[in-house]
Amino acid sequence: RNLAESLRMLNEAQTSFRIGDYKEVIAACKAAFESASRAFSQGDARRGFELLRAKAFGEHEAKQRAFDKVLDAMAGYAHTLGQRGLRVSRGEAELVLTSTLGVFSLLSRRLSKRDSG
């Protein structure tokens, strides 16, 4: 259920980007991550990220740690952009959107075993 919601939120983010609602792009990308994490933990977002990461990267602890750093940096950037009163530019929204799509692409490939590097 929550993975379908994640895809819906990614579609919403893309639509928001096309119509110029850049603040909504940030919110929809954040919601997509939260929904995906809950799909792996029955509602506990933090635990869900841990389970999702472990399932995607298996025994590759160095890759898990590096992936965590990417997610932490993205979350920090999106949090800053999402603050009330800050204007989000097209370029900033595009960075968050394309980074989010890249993370979901990598996760889907890792989980389906199409990218086992």
C-alpha positions in Angstrom: 0.0 0.0 0.0 2.6 2.6 1.0 4.9 1.8 -2.0 1.9 2.6 -4.3 1.5 5.8 -2.3 5.2 6.6 -2.8 4.8 6.3 -6.6 1.7 8.5 -6.4 3.7 11.1 -4.5 6.5 11.0 -7.0 4.0 11.6 -9.8 2.6 14.5 -7.9 6.1 15.9 -7.5 6.7 15.7 -11.2 3.3 17.3 -11.9 4.1 20.1 -9.4 7.4 20.7 -11.1 5.8 21.0 -14.5 3.3 23.6 -13.3 5.9 25.6 -11.3 4.8 24.7 -7.8 8.3 24.2 -6.5 7.5 24.2 -2.8 5.1 21.3 -3.4 7.8 19.4 -5.2 9.8 19.4 -2.0 6.8 18.3 0.1 5.8 15.5 -2.3 9.4 14.1 -2.5 9.5 14.1 1.3 6.1 12.3 1.5 7.3 9.7 -1.0 10.3 8.8 1.2 8.2 8.7 4.3 5.6 6.4 2.7 8.3 4.1 1.3 9.9 3.8 4.7 6.5 3.0 6.4 5.9 0.2 3.9 8.9 -1.7 5.4 8.1 -1.1 9.1 4.3 -0.8 9.5 4.4 2.9 10.3 7.8 3.5 12.0 9.6 5.7 9.5 13.0 5.6 11.1 13.0 1.8 11.4 11.6 1.5 7.9 14.6 3.3 6.4 16.9 0.9 8.2 15.0 -2.1 6.9 14.8 -0.8 3.4 18.5 0.0 3.3 19.4 -3.4 4.7 17.2 -5.2 2.2 18.6 -3.1 -0.7 22.3 -3.4 0.2 22.5 -6.6 2.1 25.9 -7.3 3.5 27.5 -4.2 1.9 27.8 -2.2 5.1 30.0 0.5 3.5 27.4 1.0 0.8 24.7 1.2 3.5 26.6 3.9 5.3 27.3 5.8 2.1 23.6 5.6 1.2 22.7 6.9 4.6 24.9 10.0 4.0 23.2 10.7 0.7 19.8 10.4 2.3 20.8 12.6 5.3 22.2 15.3 2.9 19.0 15.2 0.8 16.8 15.4 3.9 18.7 18.3 5.3 18.6 20.2 2.0 14.8 19.5 1.5 14.1 20.5 5.1 15.9 23.8 4.6 13.9 24.5 1.4 10.7 23.5 3.1 10.9 26.1 5.7 8.1 28.7 5.8 8.9 31.9 4.0 11.7 30.5 1.8 11.2 30.7 -1.9 12.2 27.5 -3.8 13.7 28.1 -7.2 13.2 25.9 -10.2 16.8 24.6 -10.0 16.4 23.8 -6.3 13.2 21.9 -6.9 14.8 20.1 -9.9 17.7 19.0 -7.7 15.4 17.5 -5.1 13.1 15.9 -7.6 15.9 14.3 -9.8 17.8 13.2 -6.7 14.7 11.6 -5.3 13.9 9.8 -8.5 17.5 8.6 -8.7 17.3 7.2 -5.1 14.0 5.4 -5.9 15.4 4.1 -9.2 18.5 2.6 -7.4 16.3 1.1 -4.6 13.9 -0.5 -7.0 16.8 -2.0 -9.0 18.5 -3.2 -5.9 15.3 -4.7 -4.4 14.5 -6.4 -7.7 18.1 -7.7 -8.0 18.6 -5.9 -11.3 21.5 -4.0 -9.9 23.6 -6.2 -7.6 26.9 -4.3 -7.6 
